[in-house]
């Protein structure tokens, strides 16, 4: 038996597991739990919390380099408006953000808080973009060099969906080239900066 505590299980080779006789199960998280985690990552990125916490460990309370930004007034793009994306949008609405949404299927509840737009508009106009859709062939590496090239200076990308939806080489490259660009993720490989 292979059991994973993730919403998706695309990181497991299902065919190989079946062939050798393993059963696969996964435990899902509540949409609100993932939405909370997403909001925490957003705030940590724009408030530079990683750097602040590192300095506090050294009893360094100096201010240079830790001036963050406020979420209020941000334009946030939410890609994927299923249960998790909808919960993120609902939570963001209390922060005074302008919220754009993209999904193949519109959701009337989401339209109470967000405006559906095309991906191109999200890439070009949003201060922050967050991913919330299951992985499939159509969205594998959807955040690639081309998509990142369309983003504004200082865009923060949050990925709590699937690691493979963001081309890690493209994200790594932009983190070293563009000042202020940030990437917050729930995946453990070292890449996050803000």
C-alpha positions as CSV (number, residue, x, y, z in Angstrom):
1,X,0.0,0.0,0.0
2,X,1.2,3.5,-0.9
3,X,-0.6,6.2,1.0
4,X,0.1,9.9,0.5
5,X,-1.2,12.9,2.4
6,X,-1.7,15.0,-0.7
7,X,-4.7,16.0,-2.7
8,X,-3.3,14.7,-5.9
9,X,-1.1,11.7,-6.5
10,X,0.6,12.6,-9.8
11,X,4.0,12.1,-8.1
12,X,3.3,8.4,-7.9
13,X,3.8,6.2,-11.0
14,X,0.3,4.5,-10.8
15,X,1.1,2.0,-13.6
16,X,4.2,0.7,-11.9
17,X,2.5,0.5,-8.5
18,X,-0.4,-1.5,-10.0
19,X,2.0,-3.8,-11.9
20,X,3.9,-4.8,-8.7
21,X,0.6,-5.1,-6.7
22,X,0.5,-1.9,-4.6
23,X,-2.7,-0.2,-3.8
24,X,-2.6,3.6,-3.8
25,X,-4.6,5.9,-1.5
26,X,-4.5,9.5,-0.6
27,X,-5.9,11.7,2.1
28,X,-7.3,14.9,1.0
29,X,-7.1,18.2,2.8
30,X,-10.0,20.5,3.4
31,X,-10.1,23.4,0.8
32,X,-10.1,25.9,3.7
33,X,-6.9,24.4,5.0
34,X,-5.1,24.7,1.7
35,X,-6.6,28.3,1.3
36,X,-5.2,29.2,4.7
37,X,-1.8,27.9,3.7
38,X,-1.9,29.8,0.4
39,X,-2.7,33.0,2.2
40,X,0.1,32.4,4.7
41,X,2.6,32.0,1.8
42,X,1.3,35.1,0.1
43,X,1.8,37.2,3.2
44,X,5.2,35.6,4.0
45,X,6.4,36.4,0.5
46,X,5.3,40.1,0.3
47,X,6.2,40.9,3.9
48,X,9.6,39.2,3.6
49,X,9.0,37.0,6.6
50,X,11.7,34.5,5.8
51,X,14.4,37.2,5.9
52,X,12.9,38.7,9.0
53,X,12.8,35.4,10.8
54,X,16.4,34.6,9.9
55,X,17.5,38.0,11.3
56,X,15.5,37.5,14.5
57,X,17.4,34.2,15.1
58,X,20.6,36.4,15.1
59,X,19.0,39.1,17.3
60,X,19.3,41.4,14.3
61,X,16.3,43.8,14.2
62,X,17.6,46.2,11.6
63,X,15.3,47.4,8.9
64,X,17.3,47.6,5.7
65,X,16.2,45.0,3.1
66,X,13.0,43.9,4.9
67,X,10.5,46.5,3.8
68,X,7.6,44.5,2.6
69,X,4.4,45.3,0.7
70,X,0.8,45.3,1.7
71,X,-1.7,42.9,0.3
72,X,-4.4,45.5,0.3
73,X,-4.7,47.0,-3.2
74,X,-3.0,44.1,-4.9
75,X,-4.4,42.7,-8.1
76,X,-4.4,38.9,-7.5
77,X,-4.9,36.3,-10.3
78,X,-6.3,32.9,-9.2
79,X,-5.9,30.2,-11.8
80,X,-8.3,27.4,-11.0
81,X,-11.6,28.1,-9.3
82,X,-12.6,24.7,-7.9
83,X,-13.1,24.3,-4.2
84,X,-9.6,25.4,-3.2
85,X,-9.4,28.4,-5.6
86,X,-12.9,29.5,-4.5
87,X,-11.9,29.4,-0.9
88,X,-8.7,31.4,-1.7
89,X,-10.8,34.0,-3.5
90,X,-13.3,34.3,-0.7
91,X,-10.5,34.8,1.8
92,X,-8.7,37.3,-0.4
93,X,-11.9,39.4,-0.8
94,X,-11.5,40.5,2.9
95,X,-8.0,42.0,2.2
96,X,-9.2,44.6,-0.3
97,X,-7.6,43.0,-3.3
98,X,-8.8,43.2,-6.9
99,X,-9.3,39.5,-7.8
100,X,-9.1,38.1,-11.3
101,X,-10.0,34.4,-11.9
102,X,-9.3,31.9,-14.7
103,X,-10.9,28.5,-15.1
104,X,-12.3,26.5,-18.0
105,X,-15.6,26.4,-16.1
106,X,-17.1,29.5,-14.5
107,X,-18.5,29.4,-11.0
108,X,-21.3,31.8,-10.0
109,X,-20.1,31.9,-6.3
110,X,-16.6,33.0,-7.5
111,X,-18.2,35.8,-9.6
112,X,-19.4,37.4,-6.4
113,X,-15.8,38.2,-5.5
114,X,-13.8,38.0,-8.7
115,X,-13.8,38.8,-12.3
116,X,-13.1,36.0,-14.8
117,X,-10.5,37.0,-17.4
118,X,-8.1,35.3,-19.9
119,X,-4.8,33.9,-18.7
120,X,-2.9,36.6,-20.7
121,X,-4.6,39.3,-18.7
122,X,-3.7,37.6,-15.4
123,X,0.0,37.3,-16.5
124,X,0.2,40.9,-17.6
125,X,-1.7,42.7,-14.9
126,X,-1.5,40.8,-11.6
127,X,0.8,41.6,-8.7
128,X,0.4,38.1,-7.5
129,X,-0.7,34.9,-9.2
130,X,-1.7,31.7,-7.4
131,X,-2.3,28.2,-8.9
132,X,-5.1,25.9,-7.9
133,X,-5.9,23.2,-10.4
134,X,-5.2,19.5,-10.8
135,X,-2.2,18.6,-13.1
136,X,-3.0,17.5,-16.6
137,X,-1.2,17.5,-20.0
138,X,-2.6,20.9,-20.8
139,X,-1.2,22.7,-17.8
140,X,2.1,20.8,-17.4
141,X,4.7,23.6,-17.1
142,X,2.1,26.2,-17.9
143,X,4.2,28.7,-16.0
144,X,7.2,28.6,-18.3
145,X,9.7,31.2,-19.7
146,X,7.0,32.6,-22.0
147,X,4.4,33.0,-19.2
148,X,6.9,34.5,-16.8
149,X,8.1,36.9,-19.5
150,X,4.6,38.3,-19.7
151,X,4.4,39.0,-16.0
152,X,5.0,42.4,-14.4
153,X,8.1,43.3,-12.5
154,X,7.7,42.3,-8.9
155,X,5.1,39.6,-9.5
156,X,4.8,37.0,-6.8
157,X,3.8,33.5,-7.9
158,X,2.3,31.1,-5.4
159,X,2.1,27.4,-6.2
160,X,0.3,25.1,-3.8
161,X,-1.3,23.0,-6.6
162,X,1.3,20.8,-8.4
163,X,5.0,21.3,-8.7
164,X,5.0,20.4,-12.4
165,X,2.7,23.2,-13.4
166,X,5.7,25.6,-12.9
167,X,8.8,25.1,-14.9
168,X,11.4,25.1,-12.1
169,X,14.2,26.2,-14.5
170,X,12.2,29.2,-15.6
171,X,11.3,30.1,-12.1
172,X,14.9,29.7,-10.9
173,X,16.2,31.8,-13.8
174,X,13.8,34.7,-13.1
175,X,14.5,34.6,-9.3
176,X,18.2,35.5,-10.2
177,X,17.4,38.0,-12.9
178,X,14.4,40.0,-11.7
179,X,14.5,42.1,-8.6
180,X,11.4,41.8,-6.4
181,X,10.0,38.7,-8.2
182,X,8.9,36.0,-5.7
183,X,7.9,32.4,-5.7
184,X,6.2,30.8,-2.8
185,X,5.5,27.0,-2.9
186,X,4.4,24.2,-0.7
187,X,6.9,21.9,-2.3
188,X,10.1,21.2,-0.4
189,X,12.8,21.6,-3.1
190,X,14.8,24.8,-2.4
191,X,13.7,27.6,-4.7
192,X,11.6,30.1,-2.8
193,X,12.7,33.7,-2.6
194,X,10.9,36.9,-2.0
